[in-house]
Amino acid sequence: MRWLAAVGLLVTGAVTGVAVVALHPIGWGLALGLVATAAAVAALPAGWWSRLAFVVGWDLVVGWLTFPRPEGDYLISQDASGYAVLGAALVLVIVGIATLPRPRKEVS
């Protein structure tokens, strides 16, 4: 069941990342996308199968969309809103990894 939840959250994170990249040139779109992403990350419980899966999906799509298209242009603009998306991707990786539960010690 964990794998199914992780795949679902991975896809949800990817779809959210696509929406943020698509709307980031619009001021309210960037704000809405980043607030929705932050709310989802805050609402998900910390763990490998939940929060980190969402963050990985979001970051993989945003990272993939940073490469230039065949026409030579970019989907993420080189302005403040584009750098805000890239900065959010970095912050999400840090939050996703930093909030992982600590390994439990076996008491024998």
Buried (B, 14 or more C-beta within 10 A) or exposed (E): EEEEEBEEBBBBBBEBBBBBBEBBBEEEBBBBBBEEBBEBBEEBEBBEBBBBBBBBBBBBBBBEBBEEEEEEEEBBBEEEBBEBBBEBBEBBBEBBEEBEEEEEEEEE
